[in-house]
């Protein structure tokens, strides 16, 4: 449902569903839900052709969803441990970094006057875990890897420009990209291209190609 709402540009409906979690049962204690919610922000930017108003709205949407992750009503008490906590998941924190760095890259001449890009980058580095690889031939898993990690890779590339590539944090982000994410994305994209069984372009490949259009 969340993915469909995102594809239709109905992020306001998604937020309302999350605000009424007691009635809807949709909670941000489920990582699958959090990921789909965050990916709505990417879809909004792609659908608009990277228009400034849509990018700003996407940032506000992601920030609102991120704030809800900290609310007790969204915590799944039965599975509350580090793996399930969105605030400790690099693919979630990376989406926060991506959308903040995107607006400043496209429309603020790379300025981070409020320090939000740096704070998100620091959060991401603090929780970083090297993603696991997928099995050869598992193009469904490989596609999901690209969906999850292409925004993080792209967000770190933009963030390095904003905070300074030669700063300690900028170098740390660059090392993560070159050592962890770029090899993972290259191999995952190769698996999807080789083994996908239908002609439809998969979401991971769409995300990667669209994000790559943004100069970094």
C-alpha positions as CSV (number, residue, x, y, z in Angstrom):
1,X,0.0,0.0,0.0
2,X,2.7,2.5,1.0
3,X,4.7,1.8,-2.2
4,X,1.5,2.4,-4.3
5,X,0.8,5.6,-2.5
6,X,4.4,6.8,-3.1
7,X,4.2,6.0,-6.8
8,X,1.0,8.0,-7.0
9,X,2.5,11.0,-5.2
10,X,0.3,10.7,-2.1
11,X,2.9,11.1,0.6
12,X,0.3,13.0,2.7
13,X,-1.8,9.9,2.9
14,X,1.2,7.9,3.9
15,X,2.0,10.3,6.8
16,X,-1.7,10.2,7.9
17,X,-1.6,6.4,8.0
18,X,1.5,6.6,10.2
19,X,0.0,9.2,12.5
20,X,-3.1,7.0,13.0
21,X,-1.0,3.9,13.7
22,X,-3.3,2.8,16.5
23,X,-6.2,2.5,14.0
24,X,-4.2,1.4,10.9
25,X,-1.8,-0.9,12.5
26,X,1.0,0.4,10.3
27,X,4.1,0.9,12.4
28,X,7.6,2.1,11.9
29,X,8.8,-0.7,14.1
30,X,8.8,-2.8,10.9
31,X,11.9,-2.2,8.8
32,X,10.0,-3.1,5.6
33,X,7.5,-0.3,6.3
34,X,10.2,2.2,7.1
35,X,12.1,1.4,3.9
36,X,9.1,1.8,1.8
37,X,8.2,5.1,3.5
38,X,11.6,6.5,2.9
39,X,11.7,5.4,-0.7
40,X,8.5,7.5,-1.2
41,X,10.8,10.5,-0.9
42,X,13.0,9.3,-3.8
43,X,9.9,8.5,-5.9
44,X,8.5,11.9,-5.4
45,X,11.8,13.6,-6.6
46,X,12.0,11.3,-9.7
47,X,8.4,11.8,-10.6
48,X,8.8,15.5,-10.5
49,X,12.0,15.6,-12.6
50,X,13.9,16.9,-9.6
51,X,11.8,20.1,-9.3
52,X,12.8,22.3,-6.3
53,X,9.3,22.3,-4.7
54,X,9.1,18.5,-4.8
55,X,12.6,18.1,-3.5
56,X,11.8,20.4,-0.5
57,X,8.5,18.5,0.1
58,X,10.4,15.2,0.0
59,X,12.9,16.4,2.6
60,X,10.1,17.5,4.8
61,X,8.3,14.1,4.3
62,X,11.4,12.1,5.2
63,X,12.2,14.3,8.2
64,X,8.6,13.8,9.5
65,X,8.9,10.0,9.0
66,X,12.3,10.0,10.7
67,X,10.9,11.9,13.7
68,X,8.1,9.3,14.0
69,X,10.6,6.5,14.2
70,X,11.5,7.9,17.6
71,X,8.0,7.8,18.9
72,X,7.1,5.1,21.4
73,X,3.8,4.3,19.7
74,X,5.8,3.1,16.6
75,X,8.2,0.8,18.5
76,X,7.5,-2.9,18.1
77,X,8.0,-3.9,21.8
78,X,8.0,-7.6,20.9
79,X,11.0,-7.2,18.6
80,X,12.7,-4.2,20.1
81,X,16.4,-4.7,19.6
82,X,19.2,-3.2,17.6
83,X,18.5,-5.0,14.3
84,X,14.9,-3.8,14.3
85,X,15.5,-0.2,15.4
86,X,15.4,2.1,12.3
87,X,17.6,4.6,13.9
88,X,20.5,2.1,13.9
89,X,20.0,1.0,10.3
90,X,22.4,2.6,7.8
91,X,20.0,2.2,4.9
92,X,17.4,4.3,6.8
93,X,19.8,6.9,8.2
94,X,21.3,7.0,4.7
95,X,18.0,8.1,3.2
96,X,17.9,11.0,5.7
97,X,21.3,12.0,4.5
98,X,20.4,11.6,0.9
99,X,17.4,13.9,0.9
100,X,19.1,16.6,3.0
101,X,22.2,16.6,0.8
102,X,20.1,16.6,-2.4
103,X,18.4,19.9,-1.7
104,X,21.6,21.6,-0.7
105,X,23.4,20.2,-3.8
106,X,20.7,21.2,-6.3
107,X,19.4,24.4,-4.8
108,X,21.7,25.8,-2.0
109,X,25.0,25.8,-3.8
110,X,26.3,23.1,-1.5
111,X,25.8,25.1,1.7
112,X,24.9,23.4,4.9
113,X,24.0,26.5,7.0
114,X,21.9,24.6,9.5
115,X,24.4,21.7,9.8
116,X,21.8,19.0,9.0
117,X,23.9,17.3,6.3
118,X,26.8,17.0,8.7
119,X,24.7,15.6,11.5
120,X,23.1,13.0,9.2
121,X,26.5,12.0,7.9
122,X,27.8,11.6,11.5
123,X,24.8,9.5,12.4
124,X,25.4,7.3,9.3
125,X,29.1,6.8,10.0
126,X,28.3,5.9,13.6
127,X,25.9,3.1,12.7
128,X,27.7,1.9,9.5
129,X,27.7,-1.9,8.8
130,X,29.1,-3.3,5.6
131,X,26.1,-4.8,3.7
132,X,26.0,-8.5,3.0
133,X,26.4,-9.7,-0.5
134,X,23.6,-11.6,-2.4
135,X,23.9,-15.1,-3.8
136,X,24.8,-15.5,-7.4
137,X,21.7,-15.7,-9.6
138,X,19.4,-14.2,-6.9
139,X,18.3,-11.2,-8.9
140,X,15.4,-10.4,-6.6
141,X,17.8,-10.0,-3.7
142,X,20.3,-8.1,-5.9
143,X,17.6,-5.7,-7.0
144,X,16.6,-5.1,-3.4
145,X,20.3,-4.4,-2.6
146,X,20.4,-1.7,-5.3
147,X,17.1,-0.2,-4.0
148,X,18.5,0.0,-0.5
149,X,22.0,1.1,-1.1
150,X,22.0,3.3,-4.2
151,X,20.5,6.2,-2.3
152,X,23.0,5.8,0.5
153,X,25.9,5.7,-2.0
154,X,24.6,8.8,-3.8
155,X,23.8,10.6,-0.5
156,X,27.4,10.1,0.7
157,X,28.8,11.4,-2.6
158,X,26.8,14.5,-2.3
159,X,27.5,14.9,1.4
160,X,31.2,14.8,0.7
161,X,30.9,17.8,-1.6
162,X,28.9,19.7,1.1
163,X,31.0,19.0,4.1
164,X,34.3,18.8,2.3
165,X,35.9,15.8,0.7
166,X,39.2,16.3,2.5
167,X,37.7,16.6,6.0
168,X,38.0,13.6,8.2
169,X,34.3,12.8,7.9
170,X,34.5,13.4,4.1
171,X,37.3,10.9,3.8
172,X,35.4,8.4,6.0
173,X,32.4,8.6,3.7
174,X,34.6,8.2,0.7
175,X,36.1,5.1,2.1
176,X,32.7,3.5,2.7
177,X,31.7,4.2,-0.8
178,X,34.8,3.0,-2.5
179,X,35.4,-0.1,-0.3
180,X,31.8,-1.2,0.5
181,X,29.1,0.3,-1.6
182,X,30.5,0.7,-5.1
183,X,31.6,-3.0,-5.3
184,X,28.3,-4.1,-3.9
185,X,26.2,-2.0,-6.3
186,X,28.3,-3.0,-9.3
187,X,27.9,-6.7,-8.6
188,X,24.2,-6.4,-7.7
189,X,23.4,-4.5,-10.9
190,X,25.3,-7.1,-12.9
191,X,23.3,-9.9,-11.3
192,X,20.0,-8.1,-12.0
193,X,21.0,-7.4,-15.7
194,X,22.1,-11.0,-16.2
195,X,19.4,-13.0,-14.4
196,X,16.2,-10.9,-14.3
197,X,13.5,-13.0,-16.0
198,X,11.2,-10.4,-17.4
199,X,11.7,-7.2,-19.5
200,X,10.4,-4.8,-16.9
201,X,13.0,-2.5,-15.6
202,X,13.4,-3.2,-11.9
203,X,13.0,-0.5,-9.3
204,X,16.6,-0.8,-8.2
205,X,17.9,-0.1,-11.7
206,X,15.5,2.8,-12.1
207,X,16.7,4.3,-8.8
208,X,20.4,3.9,-9.7
209,X,20.0,5.4,-13.2
210,X,18.0,8.3,-12.0
211,X,20.3,9.2,-9.1
212,X,23.3,8.9,-11.3
213,X,21.9,11.8,-13.4
214,X,22.5,14.2,-10.4
215,X,26.0,15.6,-10.8
216,X,28.2,14.9,-7.8
